[in-house]
Each structure stands twice: as C-alpha cells, then as structure tokens.
Amino acid sequence: MSTFERKSLFQLTYPLFLFSFMAIGVTFVDQILLANYSDDLAAAVSLANQILGVAYDLSGLFAVGTLIVLAQYLGRDQVDDAKAAVVTGMQASLAFCLVISAILLIGAPFFADWINTPEEIRGDVIIYVYVIAGAMLFNGTIVTATAALRGFGYTLPIFVFGALANVLYLFLEYTLIFGELGFPELGVYGAALSTLIVRIGMIAVLVFYLQYRIGIRLFTIPATFLAQAKRLVTMSYPSVAQNMVYNLYQLAMVSLITVLGTGAVVTRSYTLTIVSLLSIISFVIAQGAEVLVGYDRGAEQYDKAFRRTLRYAFITGAVNFVGAGLLVWQADLLIGLFTQDPEVISGIKQLLVLSLIVTPLNTINLIIFSALKAVGDVNRPVVWNLALTVLIALPLGYLAVSVLDLGLVGLWYAYIAEEALKTAAMLALWLRRKWEQYEVLDDTSPSAG
C-alpha cells in the first residue's frame, strides 16, 4: 500500500490564493470589457450567468463527493482507493453533464422569460446560454479533476493551468467581442465562444496531467464503479441541492430586480464583482480547510479537526471584515473601473457599506459548512441552509423589494438576515460535535482494480 504525505495549510492554499486572486482580476477585466462594449451586453451576460448558475452547481454533483471520499482515503493512506474514486467521479460527471447541456439547449428561452429578462437583451441572454451549454459538457469533469488535484495536494498546477487558461480567455474575449486583430466583431457570441474554447482546452490538459503525473487511469472503468458512484452521489447531493436551491432563490430575486430596469441589474452585477475581491480569502481557506479536516477525520483526529475549523473560520471572518472596510474606503476608485453613471455609483456605494456585515458572516458560514462536509455531515447543514433560504430569506427578499419598495438595498438587508441565521446554525452544528459519529468509508475499502 502506498503512503501519502500531507501538506500544510500554506502549501495547499498559497497556489489557490494566487489562482483565486488571478480569477478575480480576470472577472474585473471581463466586466470592464463587457461594460465598454455596452451596458446591455454586461447585463445580458450577468443574467445569463445567473441562469447558468443552477447548471454549474448541478455539474459539480460528483466533485463534492470525490473530494470528501479521496481526502478520507488519503487520511488512511489508501492511495489506490483514492485514485479509483477520482476515476469514477470524472466518468460519472461527463455522463451527467451531457444531460445538463441538453436541458440548457431546450430550455434557454423559458429560463430567460422566467426571470423577466428585459426585451432589449433577451436575445443575447438566450444566445449566451446556448453556447455555454456546449461548454457545460466539460464543466463537471473540470471541477472534479480540480477537486482531485486539491485532494492530492497538487494545488500549484491548478494555478499554472488556470493562469494559462485565463490569459487565453481574455485574449479571445477581447478579440472576438470587439473584432480586433483580424477577428470578426461577434459581441455576445464572442463572449460565449471564448469560454467554450478555453473549457475544451482545459479538460484536455487536466486529463493528461492526472493520467501521467498522478497515475490516475481515467480511461478504465473501476470494478467498483456503481458502488463508488452511489457513494459519491450520497456525499454530494445535499450540497449540490443546496447550491441549486440557492441559485433558484437568486434567480427569483433577480426576477424582482429586472423589472427595475437594466441599471439595477448592472448595479447588482458590479457590486458582486467588487465584493468578490474578498471571496478570495474565504474561498481559499474553506477549500484548504476542507482537505485538511478531511485528513483529520480519516485519521480520527477529532479534536484537531474541531479546533482547526473554529480557528480558520473566525480569523478569516475578521480579516474579511477589515477587507470590506477597505472596499468602502476605495469605492470611488473601484466603481470607476466599470461605470460613470451617477445613479449606479450611488447604488453600489450603499451596497458596499452593507457588505461590511454580510461578508464576515458569509465567510464563517462557508468555512464551517465546508468542514462539516469534509467530516461526512452532509445532510444536517444542508437542511438548515435550505430551510433558512426558503422560509426566511425568500420571503424577506420579496417583502423588501416588492412590498416595501426598498430596491437593491432591501435585497441586501435580506442577505444580512440570511447570513446571520445560517452562520448561527452552522456554528451550533459544529460545536455540538455530533459529526464525530458519521462514517464515510467502510472498514474494508474497495480495491482500485
């Protein structure tokens, strides 16, 4: 049996931090390119991505379970079984994403109408969804492969591959949208095609690396495929269901915002882009913690997992509170990258102030939720999150926007209440330590074959 050498939080997360920082930078440039072409294009892509958010979440169905299972296998030094789990996850992801792509192709017009897409951008929204449906075929395998690299500690390649992919993406997006360097001016087609081309290249690189660097035989079907796939779904579906419902909730909120006009749509979009600067820290620490806590649980080091999670959650939450204050301080500079519209600028500034409360709460919630997944407690946190979203956040959002007519500010008030309740629920679940009773792996594991 092979042995596995664990890496530290810093070793796992510094490439992920670099990757996430780069991704946020790309998001900024992406928004700037879209906004400079037209506000209508920026709004169309924003709404299309909101529709696609549900599909993106579903496409990661097997990735969540793959990471949980392989991390616990590696905590036991069962390296070959961890590799078999990756093979199953990637093969199952490809088949599942074929179904998702077909649904997007058939349902794009309906989805656009469901969120009350303004007529002037409806065509662009549908076109973008059509093209990304092709890219969605590869999304699940990309997410699962990336999860496998994280679990095995190969986070530096994630940064390197991501850097190359993002450079290519921005080059293609600029040239295809604006028609530069001899390319035709394609507008929304260019924005979508750049994503499709990069996704195809990315999956090819990841498959090659997993096969020849880590020794994961992706083109052979493990003898335990069906049993392993069932296990991965069992570990994954609660988190995926939560993300899907949350995206449906966001779609419902967006459908309320779209009736306020394109200005409200771009105000929300630009605000989320700016605040995403802070998601780098929480996202990276949550991903690193998920792997390390999974190792701890596999090795039955419960106290270590317990203390690690609380330390990471509250320190990161404090850091992001300070970060939110810096965003408010530099609001004029950041907003000026996207727009000079006085109404949009005023709206973004109001939302950034409210993000001082939303951001640290979201950070603590995310890290503890990720830790609960890592130890195999995948159902209880999802039930709480879904209940709070459907029973509290959705009615509050509707009340604030449609009844009290508070606009986007009202929506952010609803976000504050939602994140406060979810953070309290996740903290209570972690402190009670019932998660120590959950078993993910059998005493005798399947053979990788």
C-alpha positions in Angstrom: 0.0 0.0 0.0 1.3 3.5 -0.9 1.7 6.1 1.7 0.6 9.7 1.4 2.4 12.8 2.6 0.1 15.5 3.8 0.8 19.1 3.1 0.3 22.1 5.4 -2.5 24.7 5.0 0.0 27.1 3.5 1.3 24.6 1.0 -2.3 23.8 0.0 -3.6 27.3 -0.1 -1.0 29.7 -1.5 -1.4 28.4 -5.1 -5.2 28.5 -4.6 -4.9 32.1 -3.3 -2.8 33.1 -6.4 -5.3 31.3 -8.6 -8.3 33.0 -6.9 -6.7 36.4 -7.0 -6.0 35.9 -10.6 -9.6 34.8 -11.2 -10.9 37.9 -9.5 -8.7 40.0 -11.6 -10.0 38.2 -14.7 -13.5 38.9 -13.5 -12.8 42.6 -13.2 -11.2 42.7 -16.7 -14.2 40.7 -18.0 -16.7 43.2 -16.6 -14.7 46.1 -17.9 -14.6 44.6 -21.4 -18.3 43.9 -21.4 -19.2 47.3 -19.9 -17.0 49.1 -22.5 -18.8 47.3 -25.3 -22.2 48.2 -23.9 -24.1 48.1 -20.6 -26.7 45.9 -22.4 -24.0 43.2 -23.1 -22.8 43.4 -19.5 -26.4 43.0 -18.2 -27.1 40.1 -20.7 -24.1 38.1 -19.6 -24.9 38.8 -16.0 -28.4 37.5 -16.3 -27.3 34.5 -18.5 -24.7 33.5 -15.8 -27.4 33.7 -13.2 -29.5 31.2 -15.2 -26.4 29.1 -15.7 -25.6 29.1 -12.0 -28.0 26.3 -11.4 -26.4 24.2 -14.2 -22.9 24.9 -12.9 -23.9 23.7 -9.4 -25.5 20.5 -10.8 -22.5 19.8 -12.9 -20.4 19.5 -9.8 -22.6 16.7 -8.4 -19.8 14.2 -8.3 -16.9 16.6 -7.4 -18.0 17.3 -3.9 -18.2 13.6 -3.0 -15.0 12.8 -4.8 -13.1 15.3 -2.6 -14.7 14.1 0.6 -14.0 10.4 -0.2 -10.5 10.8 -1.5 -9.4 13.0 1.4 -10.6 10.5 3.9 -8.9 7.6 2.0 -5.7 9.6 1.9 -6.0 10.2 5.7 -5.9 6.4 6.0 -3.0 6.2 3.4 -5.3 4.2 1.0 -3.9 6.0 -2.1 -5.1 3.5 -4.7 -8.7 3.7 -3.5 -8.5 7.5 -3.6 -7.4 7.2 -7.3 -10.3 4.9 -8.1 -12.7 7.4 -6.6 -11.4 10.1 -8.9 -11.9 7.9 -12.0 -15.5 7.2 -11.0 -16.2 10.8 -10.3 -14.9 12.1 -13.6 -16.6 9.4 -15.7 -19.9 9.9 -14.0 -19.6 13.7 -14.3 -19.2 13.6 -18.0 -22.3 11.5 -18.5 -24.3 13.7 -16.1 -23.2 16.9 -17.8 -24.4 15.6 -21.2 -27.9 15.7 -19.7 -27.5 19.2 -18.3 -26.3 20.5 -21.6 -29.4 19.1 -23.4 -31.7 20.7 -20.8 -30.0 24.1 -21.4 -30.4 23.9 -25.1 -34.0 23.0 -24.9 -35.0 25.4 -22.0 -33.0 28.6 -22.7 -35.9 30.7 -23.9 -38.1 29.6 -21.0 -35.4 30.3 -18.4 -34.9 33.8 -19.9 -38.6 34.6 -19.7 -38.8 33.1 -16.1 -36.5 35.8 -14.8 -38.4 38.6 -16.6 -35.4 39.4 -18.9 -35.8 42.8 -20.5 -36.8 42.5 -24.1 -33.8 44.5 -25.4 -31.3 41.9 -24.1 -33.4 38.8 -24.2 -31.9 37.6 -27.5 -28.3 38.0 -26.2 -29.2 36.1 -23.0 -30.5 33.2 -24.9 -27.5 33.1 -27.3 -25.1 33.1 -24.4 -26.9 30.2 -22.7 -26.9 28.2 -26.0 -23.2 28.5 -26.5 -22.3 27.8 -22.9 -24.4 24.7 -23.0 -21.6 23.2 -25.1 -19.0 24.3 -22.5 -21.2 22.8 -19.7 -20.5 19.3 -21.1 -16.9 19.6 -19.8 -17.6 21.6 -16.6 -18.3 18.7 -14.3 -15.1 16.8 -15.3 -13.1 20.0 -14.9 -14.5 20.6 -11.4 -14.0 17.0 -10.4 -10.4 17.0 -11.8 -9.6 20.2 -9.9 -11.0 18.7 -6.7 -8.8 15.7 -7.2 -5.7 17.9 -7.6 -6.7 19.7 -4.4 -7.2 16.4 -2.5 -3.8 15.0 -3.6 -2.1 18.3 -2.7 -1.3 19.4 -6.3 -2.6 22.9 -5.9 0.3 24.6 -7.8 -0.7 23.0 -11.1 -4.2 24.4 -10.6 -2.7 27.9 -10.5 -0.4 27.3 -13.5 -3.1 25.8 -15.7 -5.6 28.5 -14.6 -3.2 31.2 -15.5 -2.7 29.9 -19.0 -6.4 29.4 -19.4 -7.3 32.9 -18.2 -4.7 34.6 -20.4 -6.2 32.7 -23.4 -9.7 33.5 -22.3 -9.1 37.3 -22.1 -7.3 37.3 -25.4 -10.1 35.5 -27.1 -12.8 37.6 -25.4 -11.3 40.9 -26.4 -10.6 39.9 -30.0 -13.9 38.2 -30.5 -16.2 40.7 -28.8 -14.6 43.8 -30.4 -13.3 42.3 -33.7 -9.6 43.1 -33.1 -6.5 41.5 -34.8 -8.5 40.5 -37.8 -11.2 38.6 -36.0 -14.9 39.5 -36.7 -16.8 41.6 -34.2 -19.1 39.0 -32.6 -20.4 40.8 -29.5 -22.3 38.3 -27.2 -21.2 35.4 -29.4 -17.5 36.3 -28.8 -18.1 36.4 -25.0 -19.6 32.9 -25.0 -17.2 31.3 -27.6 -14.1 32.4 -25.6 -15.5 30.4 -22.7 -16.3 27.3 -24.8 -12.8 27.2 -26.4 -11.0 27.6 -23.1 -13.1 24.8 -21.4 -12.2 22.4 -24.2 -8.5 23.1 -23.8 -8.7 22.9 -20.0 -10.2 19.5 -19.8 -7.6 18.1 -22.3 -4.7 19.4 -20.1 -6.3 18.2 -16.8 -6.9 14.7 -18.2 -3.3 14.5 -19.4 -1.9 15.6 -16.1 -4.0 13.3 -13.9 -3.1 10.4 -16.2 0.7 10.9 -16.5 1.6 12.8 -13.3 -0.5 11.2 -10.6 -1.1 7.9 -12.3 -4.9 8.0 -12.4 -6.1 5.7 -15.2 -9.1 7.7 -16.4 -9.9 5.5 -19.4 -10.5 2.3 -17.4 -13.7 1.7 -15.6 -13.1 0.6 -12.0 -14.7 -2.7 -10.9 -16.5 -0.9 -8.1 -17.8 1.9 -10.4 -21.5 1.6 -9.5 -21.0 1.3 -5.8 -18.4 4.1 -5.7 -20.7 6.4 -7.9 -23.6 5.8 -5.4 -21.3 6.7 -2.5 -20.1 9.9 -4.3 -23.7 10.9 -5.0 -24.7 10.3 -1.4 -21.9 12.6 -0.2 -22.5 15.2 -2.9 -26.2 15.6 -3.5 -27.1 17.5 -0.3 -24.5 20.2 -1.0 -25.4 20.4 -4.7 -29.1 20.5 -3.8 -28.4 23.4 -1.5 -26.5 25.3 -4.1 -29.1 24.7 -6.7 -31.9 25.9 -4.5 -29.9 28.9 -3.5 -29.3 29.8 -7.2 -33.0 29.4 -7.8 -33.6 31.7 -4.9 -31.1 34.2 -6.5 -33.0 33.8 -9.8 -36.2 34.7 -8.0 -34.6 37.7 -6.5 -33.1 38.8 -9.9 -36.6 38.4 -11.4 -37.7 41.1 -8.9 -34.7 43.3 -9.8 -35.1 43.1 -13.6 -38.4 44.9 -13.5 -36.5 47.9 -12.1 -34.5 48.1 -15.4 -31.0 47.4 -16.7 -29.5 50.0 -14.3 -30.5 47.8 -11.3 -29.1 44.7 -13.0 -25.7 46.2 -13.6 -25.6 47.8 -10.2 -26.0 44.4 -8.6 -23.5 42.8 -11.0 -20.8 45.4 -10.5 -21.3 45.3 -6.7 -20.9 41.5 -6.6 -17.8 41.8 -8.8 -16.2 44.2 -6.4 -17.1 42.2 -3.3 -15.7 39.1 -4.9 -12.3 40.5 -4.1 -12.9 39.4 -0.5 -14.2 36.0 -1.6 -10.6 35.1 -2.5 -9.7 34.7 1.2 -12.8 32.9 2.4 -12.9 30.6 -0.7 -9.3 29.6 -0.4 -9.3 29.0 3.3 -12.5 27.0 3.0 -11.0 24.8 0.3 -7.8 24.2 2.3 -9.7 23.5 5.5 -12.0 21.1 3.7 -9.0 19.0 2.6 -7.2 19.2 6.0 -10.3 18.5 8.1 -11.0 15.5 5.8 -7.5 14.2 6.5 -8.1 14.7 10.2 -11.4 12.9 10.1 -9.9 10.0 8.1 -7.2 9.7 10.8 -9.9 10.0 13.6 -8.2 13.2 15.0 -11.4 14.8 16.1 -10.1 17.4 18.5 -7.6 18.6 15.9 -10.4 19.0 13.3 -12.6 20.8 15.8 -10.1 23.4 16.8 -8.7 23.9 13.3 -12.2 24.7 11.9 -13.1 27.3 14.5 -9.6 29.0 14.2 -9.8 29.3 10.5 -13.4 30.5 10.5 -13.1 33.3 13.0 -9.7 34.6 11.9 -10.8 34.6 8.3 -14.0 36.3 9.2 -12.2 39.1 11.0 -9.8 39.6 8.1 -12.7 39.9 5.6 -14.4 42.5 7.8 -11.3 44.6 7.5 -11.2 43.9 3.8 -14.8 45.1 3.4 -13.9 48.3 5.1 -11.1 48.8 2.6 -13.5 48.3 -0.3 -15.8 51.0 1.1 -12.8 53.3 1.6 -11.6 52.8 -2.0 -15.2 52.7 -3.5 -14.7 55.6 -6.0 -11.6 54.0 -7.5 -13.1 50.6 -7.9 -16.5 51.7 -9.2 -14.8 54.0 -11.7 -13.4 50.9 -13.5 -16.9 49.9 -14.5 -19.2 53.0 -14.9 -19.6 56.7 -14.6 -23.3 56.6 -14.2 -24.2 58.6 -11.0 -27.2 56.5 -10.2 -25.3 53.3 -10.5 -22.3 54.7 -8.5 -24.6 55.8 -5.6 -26.3 52.4 -5.5 -23.0 50.4 -5.4 -21.7 52.6 -2.6 -24.8 51.8 -0.5 -24.5 48.1 -1.1 -20.7 48.1 -0.3 -21.5 49.6 3.2 -24.0 46.8 3.9 -21.4 44.3 2.8 -19.4 45.1 5.9 -21.9 42.9 7.7 -22.7 40.4 5.0 -19.1 39.4 4.2 -17.7 38.2 7.5 -20.9 36.3 8.3 -20.7 34.6 4.9 -17.1 33.8 5.5 -17.7 32.0 8.8 -20.7 30.2 7.4 -18.7 29.0 4.3 -15.7 27.6 6.3 -17.8 25.7 8.9 -20.1 24.4 6.2 -17.1 23.1 4.2 -15.7 21.4 7.4 -19.0 19.7 8.1 -19.0 18.3 4.5 -15.4 17.1 5.0 -16.2 15.0 8.1 -19.2 13.5 6.3 -22.0 15.5 8.0 -23.5 16.4 4.6 -27.3 16.4 5.4 -27.9 18.5 8.5 -26.1 21.7 7.4 -27.9 21.5 4.0 -31.3 21.1 5.7 -30.7 24.1 7.8 -29.4 26.2 5.0 -32.3 25.3 2.7 -34.9 25.9 5.4 -33.5 29.3 6.2 -33.3 30.2 2.5 -36.8 29.1 1.6 -38.6 30.1 4.8 -36.8 33.2 5.8 -34.6 34.7 3.1 -37.0 34.4 0.2 -40.0 36.0 1.9 -37.8 38.7 3.3 -36.3 39.5 -0.1 -39.8 39.6 -1.6 -41.1 41.8 1.2 -38.1 44.2 1.0 -38.1 44.6 -2.8 -41.7 44.2 -4.0 -43.8 45.2 -1.0 -41.7 47.8 0.9 -40.1 49.0 -2.4 -36.6 49.2 -1.0 -34.9 48.1 -4.2 -31.4 46.6 -4.1 -30.8 47.9 -0.6 -33.7 45.9 0.6 -32.3 42.8 -1.1 -29.0 43.3 0.8 -31.0 43.7 4.1 -32.4 40.2 3.4 -28.9 38.9 2.7 -27.8 40.2 6.1 -30.6 38.4 7.9 -30.0 35.2 5.9 -26.2 35.0 6.6 -26.6 35.8 10.3 -29.1 32.9 10.7 -27.0 30.5 8.6 -23.8 31.3 10.5 -25.5 30.7 13.8 -26.9 27.4 12.6 -23.5 26.1 11.2 -21.7 27.1 14.4 -24.3 25.3 16.5 -23.9 22.1 14.4 -20.1 22.2 14.7 -20.0 23.0 18.5 -22.3 20.1 19.3 -19.8 17.7 17.6 -22.4 15.2 16.5 -20.5 15.0 13.3 -18.0 12.7 15.0 -20.5 9.9 14.7 -20.7 10.0 10.9 -18.9 7.4 8.8 -18.0 7.9 5.2 -15.7 4.9 4.5 -16.2 1.3 5.2 -13.8 -0.6 7.4 -12.7 -2.5 4.4 -12.4 -0.3 1.3 -12.9 -1.3 -2.3 -10.0 -2.2 -4.4 -8.9 0.3 -7.1 -8.6 -2.6 -9.5 
